[in-house]
Amino acid sequence: MMNRKKWFLLIIGVVTAALAWAQPNCNVYTDGSPCRKACEFCYKAIDEDQGSRKSQLYFDSAIAICPTLAYAWFEKSVPYLKRGDFATWYKLLDKAVELEPNQYLGYRAGCLFPTLKDYKTVIRDLERLDKLRNGGALGYSPGGDYDLRIFLGLSRRESGDYEGALKELNKAIAQAEKENRVGAYDYIHRAVTYFQLKDYNAARNDLQQQLLIYPQLADTHYYLGLLAEASSNSIEAKRYYQLAYDKYLAGYHRHDPYSVLPDQVFLTQIKAKLGMK
């Protein structure tokens, strides 16, 4: 389990990326109205040090005069997320979600997936968002590196629903291919899912697609080794494992100092396949 300090650092990047698109336009509120004043308080709050007493008091004032301003609840929650006070963060963000689910459901799911790995809530939030958007795009993770439908698929898979996972991954990747925006690791996630379903041909096809995106990635060669081993091709498996080992040592592998990434491969796994200690 990650310690609290590591959670904080991971969360900083997640939260920072979310702030720009979340800021409201105060001009949508009638001049002189309580909600216009509340919105202006929010801008004063974000001019102060985030999480400072003065900043939080501005948000408190905004909420007091316009409790329906979801942005104020959202921003007030952010420092608690950074501090690792997930209970308070969730309680405050829940109010923002209640007020503007279309805006904040994806954000909450995008935070919960990499930090707390709360797959049940991620699935619940993204299923609800999917209904609100009539099966359309769910948007991206707060960091911008994942289609949220990929998160939905992976959460289903981690919950044991492999067929449901594949359905979501297929939908996300098909749309991304049309728009030429396939994520850096989308194919490897679907390949692992196919592998777990013992559809080795489909898994191999996806790993070949992954090689076109990032040919040096050790993780891809490791999974190709698993496929060769599953097909009783020990010579080819060893070749892939050796490639994975060499590329891993050269630094071509997925890594995050604060969290275990989905389908991440570790050097110990590769060494075990090569009979190394």
ABEGO torsion letter per residue (X at the ends): XBBAAAAAAAAAAAAAAAAAAABBBAAABBBGBAAAAAAAAAAAAAABBBGBAAAAAAAAAAAAABAABAAAAAAAAAAAAAAGBAAAAAAAAAAAAAABAAAAAAAAAAAAAAAAGBAAAAAAAAAAAAAAAGGBBAEBBAAGABBAAAAAAAAAAAAGBAAAAAAAAAAAAAAAAAAGABBAAAAAAAAAAAAAAGBAAAAAAAAAAAAAABAABAAAAAAAAAAAAAAGBAAAAAAAAAAAAAAAAAGBBBBBAABBBBGBBBAAAAAAAAGBX
